[in-house]
Amino acid sequence: MVRSSLRTTALALLIPALAAAQTPRELQRAAEGITPAKVKARITTLAHDSMGGRNTPSPHLEKAAIWLADQYKKFGLQPAGENGTYFQRYSLVTRRYNPATSTVTADNAGAISSWTLDSPFAYATGPKVAGPISGPVVLLGGAMTAKDAATLDLAGKVAVVVHDQARAADWVQAMRTIRSKRPLAILMVTNQAPQAFGQMRRVRGNGQQTLEGMPSTAVPEVTLHDSLLAGDPNRATQPDWAAIRASTVPVVQLAPTEVLVTFDLRDEELKRVSAPNVVAMLPGSDPTLKNEYVVYSSHFDHVGIVGDGVGGCSIRREFPADSICNGADDDASGTTGLVMMAEAFASLKTKPKRTVVFLNVSGEEKGLLGSAYYGEKPTLPMAQTVANLNFDMIGRNNQDSIVVIGKEHSDLGTTLAKVNGRHPELKLTTADDIWPEERFYFRSDHYNFARKGVPILFFFNGVHEDYHQTTDHPEKIDYLKLSKVAKIGFYLGAEIANSAARPQWNPESYKEIVQGPGR
C-alpha cells in the first residue's frame, strides 16, 4: 500500500510538470533562431521569379504550397489539413454575367432605356442571382466620403452612384462602405478615362472567381460610362450627371416611386478549378487546453504575371522589362514570418499548453477566398479557436514599428502591450491603426476569423509604391524588421497558448463585428 501511494504521488507531481509553460530563457533561445539571414533565405525562395507571382490558381501557387508543407514537415509539425495532409483544397468557379443576354433597364415614368453588357461602355460584377432585381432608387453622388456613406440606409434599395474620377480616392473608400450596406444592386455611372474604363472592362470580362457552394455577401453591380448614356434617346429624362458631380456636398436623393431600375443578369460558368490552403500544427501539451487552438495566418498567394489574363499585376514604368509580381512584401513577408515562428515553436523542448496552428491561405488577392473557406469549413473547430494572429505585409516601411490592427476590439491588445513590454531588446513599437479610414480591419484574412467570433490581431506595415507592382522584390525587404516582427509574434502566441484564460472580446466590438447586420 505504501509503495502504491508513493507511485501515485510521484505521478501526480509529474502531470503538472508536463503541462508547464516555457521558461523565459527557453522562449528567448527559440526566438534567437529567428534571424535576418534565415528570413532572407526563405523570402528569397518564396518570392523568386520561379514562383511566378503565386497567382490563385496556378502551378506556381501549387509549387509554393508544396514548399510550405515541406518546411513544416521538416520542423516536425503535424499536418492539420484534410485527410491527414498539410493541404485543404477548395473549389473555385470562374463565372460572370453573360454580356450578350444581361441587361439593365431604367424606366423614368414611361421613358424606358435599356442597355446590354456587351456594350464597350458597360461591365458588371457580382454574385449569381435568381432573377431580375428592381426596387426603390436612391441617387448618390457629389462629395461623398466613406464617413458620409456610413450613415446611409440602403437595405431594399437600388443605389445609383454618380462616380467622379476627379474624386477617385474618396470614391474608392465610399464604395466599400456603400457595398457593405447591402443594397439590392448598384448602378454606377462613371466619367472614368475611356482607356482605364476599357482595361477594367476587359478584366471583368474574364470573369470572377467565387467559392463553390459558399454564401456570398457581394452585391450585383453594373457600371455604365457617360459615353453610353450620352447616346441615349431618353437623355433629357436622365439626372444632370455633371451637376451632381460638381456638388461640394454629398448628394443623397430618393427617386420618385415611378422611377424604376431593373437588373436582368444572366449568369454563366467559364471554368472550374481548385486551390490549396496549407495547415500545420504543434499539438499542445496540456491534457485539456490542447483541444484549443491559437491560429497564425498569412496569405501566400499574390497577383501573378502581367498579361496572364487575371489582372492586378502592374509594371512600373522605370522597369519595363520585368513582368512578374513577386509579392515579396505582399505577402511573402507574412508567410516567411509564419515559417520562422513555426520553426521557433518546434524548437521548444517544453511545448505550449494549447495547440498552435500555422495556416497559409491562398486566394486573398481574389477576395479572401481561402480564409473564407477555412472560416466556413475549418479543419480544426472554430469554436475551440481562441485567437487568430494574422500577418500581411510586415517587411517594409519603418524599421522600428509595426501597425497592429484590432487591439481595441479584445484584450489581445493588452496582452500584446504586456508581451512587448517584456522585450525592450527588440526596440519595436506595436502601433495602433494609423489608417482607420482605409478599413484594413475588414480587408485581410483575419476578418474571416473575427466574424466567426475569434479575437484577432492583424500585423501590417501599410502599403507602399511597390504594392502590386513588378518591383515588390526581396531585396527591398527589411530583413531585420521582419525578424523583429516574427519574434514579437512568437512571444505573443506563446503567451496566449499558455494562458489559463481565453482572450475576451470587447462587448461592443463583439456586438458590432460578430453579431452585426448579416451575421
Disulfide bonds with the S-S distance in Angstrom:
Cys313-Cys325 2.13
